[in-house]
Amino acid sequence: MKIRDTQETLQATHADLSRSEFTDVNLQGARFTNVNLSKAAFTDINFSDTKFGNLNLTNVEIDGCNTTGMKIRGVLVADLFDAYRKRT
């Protein structure tokens, strides 16, 4: 199925959308619940003001990202990096 040049609200429930591609798509305000994103790739994504909860982040790599103001379990990532650098 191809969706192109449209502004619609999409509801997918009990759906297998594996290997789908999203390019130049606005998902602002979208909600993802009980979604499997394993082996997904995210490039040039704006996650500002987004909240993540109850995630399995096993083997996740985060690289080349602006983490200004980002917190993990209430602790600023910048503070975590500073503490790590001081230990080495």
C-alpha beads as a LAMMPS data file, in Angstrom:
LAMMPS data file: protein, C-alpha beads

88 atoms
87 bonds

1 atom types
1 bond types

-500.0 500.0 xlo xhi
-500.0 500.0 ylo yhi
-500.0 500.0 zlo zhi

Masses

1 110.0

Atoms # bond

1 1 1 0.000 0.000 0.000
2 1 1 1.312 3.455 -0.846
3 1 1 0.143 6.625 0.881
4 1 1 1.432 9.761 -0.805
5 1 1 0.722 13.491 -0.641
6 1 1 -2.105 13.158 1.845
7 1 1 -3.023 14.473 5.272
8 1 1 -4.952 11.758 7.042
9 1 1 -5.133 10.184 10.475
10 1 1 -4.075 6.557 10.252
11 1 1 -5.030 3.981 12.870
12 1 1 -3.231 0.663 12.613
13 1 1 -4.254 -2.011 15.142
14 1 1 -3.011 -5.606 15.203
15 1 1 -1.130 -4.839 11.961
16 1 1 2.119 -6.137 10.532
17 1 1 3.818 -3.169 8.871
18 1 1 7.309 -4.685 8.971
19 1 1 9.737 -3.422 6.343
20 1 1 7.623 -0.271 5.876
21 1 1 9.404 2.934 4.941
22 1 1 8.528 6.423 6.121
23 1 1 10.205 9.286 4.250
24 1 1 9.382 12.962 4.786
25 1 1 6.441 11.985 7.024
26 1 1 5.003 14.091 9.852
27 1 1 4.148 11.872 12.835
28 1 1 3.912 14.761 15.307
29 1 1 1.636 13.815 18.186
30 1 1 1.510 10.160 17.067
31 1 1 1.214 7.489 19.750
32 1 1 2.964 4.147 19.646
33 1 1 1.808 1.478 22.115
34 1 1 3.001 -2.126 22.181
35 1 1 4.994 -1.582 18.963
36 1 1 7.947 -3.705 17.849
37 1 1 10.647 -1.456 16.354
38 1 1 13.477 -3.975 16.630
39 1 1 16.059 -3.618 13.860
40 1 1 14.461 -0.299 12.824
41 1 1 16.698 2.540 11.654
42 1 1 16.064 6.201 12.457
43 1 1 17.955 8.911 10.537
44 1 1 17.380 12.683 10.553
45 1 1 14.568 12.388 13.116
46 1 1 13.241 15.155 15.378
47 1 1 12.461 13.563 18.763
48 1 1 12.388 16.909 20.638
49 1 1 9.954 16.963 23.579
50 1 1 9.278 13.242 23.127
51 1 1 8.863 10.888 26.084
52 1 1 9.851 7.236 26.118
53 1 1 8.747 4.792 28.801
54 1 1 9.024 1.053 29.433
55 1 1 11.506 0.521 26.600
56 1 1 13.815 -2.359 25.827
57 1 1 16.994 -0.575 24.708
58 1 1 19.211 -3.674 24.544
59 1 1 22.108 -3.080 22.134
60 1 1 20.754 0.327 21.028
61 1 1 23.391 2.720 19.694
62 1 1 22.969 6.485 19.803
63 1 1 25.524 8.412 17.776
64 1 1 25.920 11.935 16.426
65 1 1 22.908 13.264 18.334
66 1 1 22.126 16.544 20.062
67 1 1 21.364 15.413 23.618
68 1 1 20.935 18.904 25.115
69 1 1 18.459 18.606 27.983
70 1 1 18.046 14.842 27.483
71 1 1 17.477 12.911 30.694
72 1 1 17.686 9.239 31.513
73 1 1 15.833 8.326 34.699
74 1 1 15.753 11.998 35.632
75 1 1 19.511 12.568 35.187
76 1 1 20.838 14.840 32.467
77 1 1 22.855 12.881 29.919
78 1 1 25.479 15.656 29.966
79 1 1 25.950 15.011 33.718
80 1 1 26.252 11.267 33.086
81 1 1 28.961 11.883 30.472
82 1 1 30.791 14.261 32.827
83 1 1 30.742 11.683 35.634
84 1 1 31.961 8.995 33.224
85 1 1 34.855 11.146 32.005
86 1 1 35.922 11.889 35.584
87 1 1 36.131 8.161 36.379
88 1 1 38.517 7.381 33.508

Bonds

1 1 1 2
2 1 2 3
3 1 3 4
4 1 4 5
5 1 5 6
6 1 6 7
7 1 7 8
8 1 8 9
9 1 9 10
10 1 10 11
11 1 11 12
12 1 12 13
13 1 13 14
14 1 14 15
15 1 15 16
16 1 16 17
17 1 17 18
18 1 18 19
19 1 19 20
20 1 20 21
21 1 21 22
22 1 22 23
23 1 23 24
24 1 24 25
25 1 25 26
26 1 26 27
27 1 27 28
28 1 28 29
29 1 29 30
30 1 30 31
31 1 31 32
32 1 32 33
33 1 33 34
34 1 34 35
35 1 35 36
36 1 36 37
37 1 37 38
38 1 38 39
39 1 39 40
40 1 40 41
41 1 41 42
42 1 42 43
43 1 43 44
44 1 44 45
45 1 45 46
46 1 46 47
47 1 47 48
48 1 48 49
49 1 49 50
50 1 50 51
51 1 51 52
52 1 52 53
53 1 53 54
54 1 54 55
55 1 55 56
56 1 56 57
57 1 57 58
58 1 58 59
59 1 59 60
60 1 60 61
61 1 61 62
62 1 62 63
63 1 63 64
64 1 64 65
65 1 65 66
66 1 66 67
67 1 67 68
68 1 68 69
69 1 69 70
70 1 70 71
71 1 71 72
72 1 72 73
73 1 73 74
74 1 74 75
75 1 75 76
76 1 76 77
77 1 77 78
78 1 78 79
79 1 79 80
80 1 80 81
81 1 81 82
82 1 82 83
83 1 83 84
84 1 84 85
85 1 85 86
86 1 86 87
87 1 87 88
